[in-house]
């Protein structure tokens, strides 16, 4: 069960695909088995990393069924909630709850939540409807500025009134916004967790006060990020820093502009690690070229990260 305030590292894994961009179900099963053994505090699919926008509703449901069938309750399993209306989001949450999902990472409904400012009441009512539909833990989602609503102190306090909200995924990729979120969350009457989603400065965000991470990079270097978070939270900063010095260059390379290419870049990392047979993505996302593949391999070799 995801308790409030939530701490730990939740992996947001990638979705293996065949050369024709169909889902590679056998590889997904093996990948989930490997991830469970890395001991994250949770796994969440149907996220940006797993190309949720490119999947049909039936495919999203089958991803959930497949992952739950492999995990068998060993690791808390969550799903992203991606919908265009409050009614659709609530219905999806209720259905996922019946399927066995244990919590949600809630995406803002685009394009309604695009552009600033977004009324706080709109954000509150959207999350409250999802909470009322499923009565399961919720993690709200701070996107980079301009991509979605900004969780101002006032809005975060309002949304945190919902008992089911256990944390916020702080993926602004902005230091000032991250610090503001951490300070507000700590000042709440009933605090919530702050989980960094800023892949380029995971260690630094934890040092600033994040309680862990909900992050795509944990779809590959899972055990390392779990150990890094334990080091920060337990005061072994030297251990945590040493881990980040080794894996941080890969994160910064894969999440550099254009940031949308983190998916094929990270699938190439997973291919090099032996988890995926290929790095196929579903269009309109494009793959990466030979020069990019060579640079990823060079970085992994330089940091001793190839099997």
N, C-alpha and C positions, 0 to 999 in steps of 0.2 A: 504493500500500500504506500502511496506517495503522501508523506506527511508534510504539514506546514509548520515551519518554513522548510522548503526542500533543499537538501544538500547533495552533492555528488556529481558524477559525470554521466550524463545521458548521451549515448551514441545516436547520431542521426545518420544511419548507414546509406550507402549507395545501392542502386538497383542494377544487378547484372543483366545485360541484354545480349542477345545473339546478333550476328552480323546484319540480319534483316530487321533489327530493332524490336523484335518480340522479346518478352521477358524470359530470361533463362532460369526457369524454376528450379532445376536440380542444383545449379550453382547457388541460387538464393538460399536453399535449404542448408547447403554446406557452409555458406557464409554465416548464416544465423547461428549454426552450431559453434563455429569458431568464435563469433562475437560473445556468445554466452560464456564461453570459457575464459574470456578476457576480464570478466567480473565488473562490467559497468553497473551503475546503480539503476539503469533503465535503458531501453532501446525504443526509439520512436521512428516509425516509417510513415509513408505518405507525407513526406516533407519535401522541401526544395531540393535537397541532396538526392532524394530518390525519384526526382522528376515527376512529382505528383500532378502537376498541371498537364503533363503530356499523357496521363493515364486516363482510361475510361473509368466510370464508377465501378463497373464489374471488376476491372483490374485492381483498383484500389481495395475492393473487398477481398479479392483473392490473395493479395499481398498480406492482408491481415490474417486470413485463415492459414496461409502457409507458414507465416512466422509464428503464430500461436501454436501451430501443430508441432513445430520444432522445439520451441522454447519450453512448452509444457509447465509454465509457471515458475521456471528457474530464475527468470529476470523479469521485472515489471515491464510490460509492453504497452506502449502508448501509440497513438496515431495523431497525425496532423488533422485539423479540421479546416478544409478549404471549401468555401461555398460563396455564392453570390448574394445570398439573402439570409436574414435571421431565421426565417422559417426553415430554409434548406439546411442551415448549419445545425439547428436544434434537432431536426429529423435525422441527420447523419450521426450526430452524437448519440442519440437514443439507439440507433441501429448498431453502431459500433460497440456501445455498452453491452447490448444483448449478445454480441459476438464474443465478448470476453476481454475487450480492450480495457485497460486499467486507468487511463487518463488521456488528456488531450493537450496538444500544443495548438493554440488557436491562431490561425492566420487572419489578418484583417480582410474583410470582403472587398476586393478590388472590382471596379474602380471607385466604389462608393467612399472608401476610406482614403483615397488618394487626395493629395493636396492638403495644405494646412491653412487654418486650424480645423481639426475634426472635433465636433462637439463632444465633450466628455460624456454627456448623457447617451449619445449614440453608441459610444464604445462600451459603456457600462451595460446598457440594455442588451447588446449583442452577446456579451459574455454571460450575462445573467440568464438569458434564454437557454444557452448551452448548458449551464450549470443546472437549471431547473429540469431540463429534458433528461439528463443522464445521472446527475448527482455523483459525478466522478471528478477527481482532481483536474485542475486546469492550470496550464502554464500560458500566460499571455506573451505577446511577442513585440518587442521593440525593434523595428526595422531601421536601416540607415535613413538618415534625414532625406525627405523627399520621396521615399518609397512607400511610406505608410504613415499612420498617426504617430505623433511624438507623445510619449507618455510623460507629460509635464507632472510636476509634483501633485497638482490638484487632481489630474486624471488618474494617476497611479493610486492615490489615496482612495478615490471613489471606487475603482475597480477592485481594490484590495478588500473592500467591504464584503465582497462575495465570499462566503466561507470556503467554497471549492477552489478558489485561486490560491495555489501553493507557492508559485514562483513566477518570475518574469524572465524570459529569454532576452538578454540584453545584447542585441546584435546590431547596435548602431554604428559600430566600428569608429566610435568617437569617444575620446577619453573623457571630455567634459560631461557628456551625456551619461556615460557609464558611472562616473563619480556621483552625479546627481541621483541616479537611480539607486545606487548603493546607500546613499545618505537617507533618501526618503524611505526606502524599504526598512532600514534600521530604526526609523523614528515612528513607524506605524504602531498603533495599539496592539495589533497582532501582526507581527512582521511576516514577510514572505521572503523566499529565497531569491537571490539574484544569480542567474546562471549565464555566464558569458557565452555569446554566440559569435564573437568577433575572432575569427580564426587566426588573424595575423598577430594578435597579442594576447594569447590565452594565458600564459604565465603572468604577464603584467596585470591583466584584469583580475586574476586570482589574488595577486599581491595587493591590489587596490581594495579588495574586500569582497569580491564575488565568492559565492558559496560553492562554486563548481562550474560546470559547463553543460550546455545542451548544444551539441556542435557536430558539424559534418566531419571535421578532422578526426573525431573519435570513431569514425567508421573504418579507420585503418590503424592508427597508432593508439588503440584503445587502452591497452594495459599500461602503456607509458603515460598517457594522460591521467589515468586513475592514480598512478603512483605519484605523478607530479602534483595533483590536487591534494593527495594525502600529505605530501611533503610540505606544501604551503600551509594547509590547515593545521598540521602538527608541529610547525615551526622548524622543519628541516629544510631551510631555504636553499642551502647549498645543493642538496640532492635534487630538489625541484628545478633549480636553475640549470644543473647539468643535463637533466632530461630535455629541457627546452632548447638548450644550446645545440643539442643533437637533432631534434625533430623540427624545431622552429623554422629552419631554412626551407623545409618542404612546404610547410603551411604558408609561409609568406610568398613562396613562388606560386603555389597553386591558387591562392586567393588574390593575386595581383590583378590589376585591370587587364582585359575586361573580366570582371568578376564572374560573369556567367560561365566562363570556361573552366571554372573549378570542377565541374562535373567530369568532363572527359579527362582533365588533368589527374584528378584523384582516381578515376577508374584505371588510368595508366599506372599509378602508384600501386593499386590493388593487383593489377596484372603482374607487375614486377615482384610483388610479394607472394604471388602464387595463388591468390584468392579468386581472381577473375581470369577467365580464358582470353578475354579481349576487353577493349575499352569503348565498345559501341554505345552510342547514345541515340535518343529518338529525336528526329527532326521536329521543329526547326533548329534545335541545338545541333551544332556541327562538331565533328571530331577535331583532333589536334594533328599538326603536321609532324614530319620526321624530326625537324629541328627541335620542336617542343619535347618530343619523346626522348630525344638524345639528352636534352638538358635535365629532364627529370631523372633519367638514369644516372647522369653524372653526379647530380646532387645527392642521390641516395648512396651511390658508391662512396662519395667523399665523406659522408657521415656514417658509414658502416651500417647502412640500413637495408642492404640487399641480403636475401636469405642465402 
